[in-house]
Amino acid sequence: MTRTAASLMIMALLAGCQTLPRDGPTGARVIEGASTADATRSYALVDLSFELSERLRLAPPRTFAGLALADSSEPTDIIGIGDTLNVTVFTAGAGLFTNSEGGSALPPLTVDRNGAVAIPYSGPVNVQGLTPGQASAAIRRALAGKVANPQVVVSMTSASNSVTILGDVRQPGRQALNANHDRLLDIIAAAGGSSRSPYDIDVVIMRDGRTYSAPMSVVTTKFDENIRLQRGDQINLTYRPRRFSSFGAFNAVARSELPPGPLTLTEALSGVGGLDTSQANASSVLVFRFERPEVAQALGLTQPVTPRGVPVVYRLNLNEGQGFFIASNFQIEPDDIIYAPRAGAAEARKFFEVVQSLTRVVYDVSVTSASIND
């Protein structure tokens, strides 16, 4: 009876061998699931060659809307409601505004809700929307006939010409704009910059209900992306870490950060400890990627485009010497998944280890049962 129970357990195990837990699909399963000339499935399987890796490496960078369209030519010294002005009036001789230095500095003036400042002997003078130079001329006209040949100088001590910067910066808050401090990198630097790599930061600008964005690495290298800002802009530095994952028959399974600059498949494999030589199928190292539609089209792939891109599995044979040259030229991109399936021998060994462990349990039960019956 005990032998019968043991036999039934082994037979059940053999019948269910297809459902034993795995680290992932076998290489054969990946091939079966790929698109072929006869069937269109969920992803394309592409064998890597050095020529193909070179085409991928030289592909144009990812396109984006960019910030250049948000470049502003508006002046950054426009007077607005709530601004504080310093006004000094100079006269040629003795008069209402004359002091020992020939002029008189009025107390700091705040632009009221009507956009005006109160000037002695002339009443409210509208200065909203004017530059300091234009405000000087407006006050001078208001004093004409009351002061002999007045000369007026206006400067701003606090201004509404500011932007708000938030997100991954050391000193978020409002930053004032002026003629020497009106470009995007000026404002980011004034806010202390970010502690992250520029490759992991996206710069987003919101203005008048529209949004513009670009990677920080592009803003720091392309002059036309370091745009002039305008009052009221909201700037958000968003941290978007670039990562890739690796699992399967590796010496270490990890989710790894991409370093600044390019990372090759060789470097990525080294970073996770390389392939497990006793388990991995080195002839079928796989990279799962949502490829950019324009790149997939250049490769001749007809796979349907998903919201994330075209699903592609790149396959590399590291059993051949050329495979290492290809791996040293193939660059890893954010969100790539590197997978090394187990070799067939490793799968068989894994199965028989499970069989052996279960038959050992059955043997122990048999011995115990026999001892009790004796």
C-alpha positions in Angstrom: 0.0 0.0 0.0 2.8 2.4 0.8 4.6 1.5 -2.5 1.3 2.3 -4.3 1.1 5.7 -2.6 4.6 6.5 -3.5 4.0 5.5 -7.1 0.9 7.6 -7.3 2.8 10.7 -6.0 5.5 10.3 -8.5 3.1 9.8 -11.3 1.2 12.9 -10.3 4.4 14.9 -10.2 5.4 13.7 -13.7 2.0 14.6 -15.0 2.2 18.1 -13.6 5.8 18.8 -14.6 4.6 21.6 -16.9 3.2 23.5 -14.0 6.4 23.5 -11.8 7.4 27.0 -10.8 10.0 28.7 -13.0 12.0 31.9 -12.9 10.5 32.8 -16.2 9.7 31.4 -19.7 12.1 29.1 -21.5 13.9 30.3 -24.6 11.6 28.1 -26.6 8.5 29.7 -25.1 9.8 33.1 -26.0 10.3 32.0 -29.6 6.9 30.4 -29.8 5.2 33.7 -28.6 7.0 35.9 -31.1 5.5 37.1 -34.4 6.4 35.1 -37.5 5.7 35.3 -41.2 2.6 33.2 -40.6 1.3 34.8 -37.4 1.2 38.2 -35.8 1.5 38.0 -32.0 2.3 40.4 -29.2 5.9 41.1 -29.8 8.7 40.8 -32.4 11.8 38.7 -31.9 15.0 40.2 -33.4 18.4 38.4 -33.5 21.1 40.9 -32.7 24.0 41.4 -35.0 26.8 43.9 -34.8 25.4 45.8 -37.8 22.0 46.0 -36.1 23.5 47.1 -32.8 25.3 49.9 -34.7 22.1 51.0 -36.3 20.4 51.2 -32.9 23.3 53.1 -31.4 23.3 55.7 -34.1 19.5 56.2 -34.2 18.4 59.8 -33.6 17.7 60.6 -30.0 14.2 60.5 -28.7 12.1 63.4 -29.9 10.1 65.6 -27.5 8.1 68.8 -27.7 10.9 70.7 -26.1 11.1 74.1 -24.4 12.2 76.2 -27.4 8.5 76.9 -28.2 8.1 78.5 -24.8 10.9 81.0 -25.3 9.5 84.4 -24.3 10.5 87.9 -25.6 8.4 89.8 -23.0 10.4 92.2 -20.9 11.1 91.1 -17.4 10.9 94.5 -15.7 7.2 95.2 -16.1 5.6 97.0 -13.1 2.6 95.2 -11.7 0.1 95.6 -8.8 1.7 95.2 -5.4 5.2 96.1 -6.7 7.3 98.5 -4.6 9.0 101.4 -6.4 11.7 103.8 -5.4 11.1 107.2 -7.0 13.6 110.1 -7.0 12.7 113.5 -8.4 15.5 115.9 -9.4 15.0 119.6 -10.3 17.3 122.3 -11.8 16.8 124.9 -9.1 14.9 125.5 -5.8 11.5 123.9 -5.9 9.1 121.4 -4.3 11.5 118.4 -4.6 14.8 120.1 -4.1 17.2 119.1 -1.3 20.9 119.7 -0.7 21.7 117.3 -3.5 19.3 118.8 -6.0 16.7 116.1 -5.7 14.3 114.3 -3.4 13.8 110.5 -2.8 10.2 109.8 -2.1 9.2 107.1 0.5 8.8 103.6 -1.1 5.6 103.6 -3.1 3.4 100.5 -3.6 1.4 100.1 -6.7 -2.2 100.0 -5.7 -5.0 97.8 -7.0 -5.8 100.3 -9.6 -2.2 100.1 -10.9 -1.2 103.6 -9.7 1.2 105.2 -7.3 0.5 108.4 -5.4 3.0 111.2 -6.4 2.9 114.4 -4.3 1.4 117.5 -6.1 0.3 115.4 -9.1 -2.0 112.7 -7.6 -2.2 109.1 -8.7 -0.1 108.1 -11.7 -0.9 104.9 -13.5 2.3 102.8 -13.9 0.9 99.2 -14.2 2.3 97.5 -17.3 5.1 100.0 -17.7 8.9 99.5 -17.4 10.7 101.7 -14.9 11.9 104.0 -17.7 8.3 104.4 -19.0 7.1 105.0 -15.4 9.7 107.7 -15.0 8.4 109.4 -18.1 4.8 109.1 -16.9 5.6 110.7 -13.6 7.6 113.5 -15.3 4.6 114.3 -17.4 2.4 114.4 -14.4 4.7 116.9 -12.7 4.9 119.2 -15.7 3.8 122.7 -14.9 4.1 122.0 -11.1 7.9 121.5 -11.0 10.5 123.2 -13.1 12.0 120.7 -15.6 11.7 117.7 -13.3 13.9 114.6 -13.9 12.6 111.4 -12.5 14.3 108.1 -11.7 12.3 104.9 -10.9 13.6 101.6 -9.7 11.8 98.4 -8.5 12.7 97.0 -5.1 10.2 94.2 -5.1 8.6 92.9 -8.3 5.7 90.8 -9.5 8.0 89.7 -12.3 8.7 86.3 -10.8 8.3 82.6 -11.4 7.6 79.7 -9.2 10.0 76.7 -9.1 9.1 73.5 -7.4 10.0 69.8 -7.4 13.5 68.4 -7.1 15.3 71.6 -6.2 17.1 72.5 -3.0 15.3 75.8 -2.5 11.8 75.7 -4.0 9.7 78.9 -4.1 9.4 82.2 -6.0 12.3 83.6 -7.9 12.5 87.2 -9.3 13.1 87.8 -13.0 15.3 90.7 -14.3 17.3 91.5 -17.3 20.3 89.5 -16.1 18.3 86.7 -14.5 15.7 85.6 -16.9 16.8 82.3 -18.4 15.7 78.8 -17.2 19.1 77.8 -15.9 19.5 81.1 -14.0 16.4 80.3 -12.1 17.3 76.7 -11.5 20.7 77.7 -10.2 19.2 80.4 -7.9 17.0 77.7 -6.4 20.0 75.6 -5.6 19.7 73.2 -8.4 18.9 69.5 -8.1 21.0 66.9 -6.2 20.0 64.3 -8.9 21.7 63.5 -12.2 20.5 65.7 -15.0 19.7 62.5 -16.9 17.1 61.6 -14.3 15.3 65.0 -14.2 12.6 66.3 -16.5 11.9 70.0 -16.6 8.3 70.9 -17.0 7.1 74.5 -17.6 3.4 75.4 -17.2 2.2 78.7 -18.7 -1.3 79.9 -19.6 -2.7 76.4 -19.5 0.0 74.9 -21.7 2.8 72.5 -20.7 6.3 72.3 -22.1 8.9 69.7 -21.1 12.4 68.5 -21.8 15.0 66.4 -20.1 17.4 68.4 -17.9 20.3 66.8 -19.7 19.1 68.5 -22.9 18.5 71.8 -21.3 22.1 71.9 -20.1 23.6 71.0 -23.5 21.3 72.8 -26.0 21.2 76.6 -26.0 17.8 76.9 -27.5 16.3 74.8 -24.6 17.7 77.3 -22.0 14.8 79.6 -22.7 13.9 83.0 -21.5 11.0 82.9 -19.0 8.2 85.2 -18.4 6.3 86.3 -15.3 3.9 83.8 -13.8 5.7 80.7 -15.2 5.6 77.6 -13.1 8.6 75.3 -13.3 8.6 71.8 -11.9 11.7 69.6 -11.8 10.4 66.0 -11.8 12.6 63.1 -10.8 12.2 60.2 -13.2 14.9 57.6 -12.4 16.2 55.6 -15.4 16.3 52.0 -14.5 16.6 48.5 -16.0 15.7 45.1 -14.6 17.4 41.8 -14.9 16.2 38.4 -13.9 16.5 34.7 -14.8 19.7 32.7 -14.6 22.0 35.5 -13.4 24.3 35.4 -10.4 22.3 38.3 -9.1 18.8 39.5 -9.9 18.4 43.2 -9.5 16.7 46.4 -10.5 19.5 48.8 -11.4 20.0 52.5 -11.9 21.3 53.6 -15.3 24.4 55.8 -14.8 24.9 59.1 -16.6 25.7 58.5 -20.3 25.4 55.3 -22.2 25.4 51.8 -20.7 26.2 48.8 -22.9 24.7 45.3 -22.4 28.2 44.0 -21.5 28.4 46.6 -18.6 24.9 45.8 -17.5 25.6 42.0 -17.4 28.8 42.7 -15.4 26.9 44.9 -13.0 24.5 42.0 -12.0 27.4 39.5 -11.6 27.1 37.9 -15.1 25.3 34.7 -16.2 25.0 31.7 -13.8 27.3 29.4 -15.7 25.6 26.3 -14.3 22.1 27.4 -15.1 21.9 30.0 -18.0 21.3 29.4 -21.6 24.0 31.7 -22.9 22.9 31.2 -26.5 19.7 33.1 -25.9 20.2 36.2 -23.7 17.1 38.4 -24.2 16.4 42.1 -23.9 12.7 43.0 -23.7 12.0 46.6 -24.8 9.2 48.9 -25.9 11.0 50.3 -28.9 10.4 53.7 -30.3 8.0 53.5 -33.4 10.4 55.3 -35.7 13.3 52.9 -34.7 11.0 49.8 -35.2 10.0 51.1 -38.6 13.6 51.6 -39.6 14.3 48.0 -38.6 11.5 46.8 -40.8 9.2 45.7 -38.0 5.5 45.7 -38.6 4.4 45.1 -35.1 1.4 47.2 -33.9 2.4 50.3 -31.8 1.2 50.3 -28.2 0.9 53.4 -26.0 4.4 52.6 -24.7 6.0 51.8 -28.1 6.6 48.7 -30.2 7.2 45.5 -28.1 10.5 43.9 -29.2 12.6 41.1 -27.8 16.3 41.3 -28.8 18.1 38.0 -28.7 21.9 37.6 -28.4 24.0 34.4 -28.6 26.9 34.7 -26.1 28.1 31.2 -26.9 29.7 32.8 -30.0 32.8 35.1 -29.7 31.1 37.8 -31.8 28.3 38.0 -29.2 30.6 39.8 -26.8 31.5 42.5 -29.4 27.8 42.9 -30.1 27.0 43.2 -26.4 29.7 45.8 -26.0 28.0 47.9 -28.8 24.3 47.3 -27.8 23.1 50.1 -25.5 20.6 49.6 -22.6 17.7 52.0 -22.4 15.4 52.9 -19.5 12.9 50.3 -18.6 14.7 47.5 -20.5 14.3 44.0 -19.1 17.3 41.7 -19.5 16.4 38.0 -19.1 18.5 34.9 -19.3 16.4 31.7 -19.6 17.6 28.5 -18.0 19.3 25.9 -20.2 17.4 22.7 -21.0 19.8 20.7 -18.9 19.3 23.1 -16.0 15.5 22.8 -16.3 15.8 18.9 -16.3 18.1 19.0 -13.3 15.8 21.3 -11.5 12.9 18.9 -12.2 14.7 15.8 -11.0 15.8 17.6 -7.8 12.1 18.2 -7.0 11.4 14.5 -7.9 14.2 13.4 -5.6 13.1 15.5 -2.7 9.5 14.1 -3.0 10.6 10.5 -3.4 12.8 10.9 -0.3 9.7 12.0 1.6 7.8 8.9 0.3 10.7 6.7 1.3 10.7 8.1 4.8 7.0 7.5 5.1 7.4 3.9 3.9 10.1 3.2 6.4 8.0 4.7 9.2 5.0 2.7 8.1 6.9 -0.5 8.0 8.3 0.1 11.4 4.9 0.6 12.8 3.5 -2.5 11.2 6.4 -4.6 12.6 
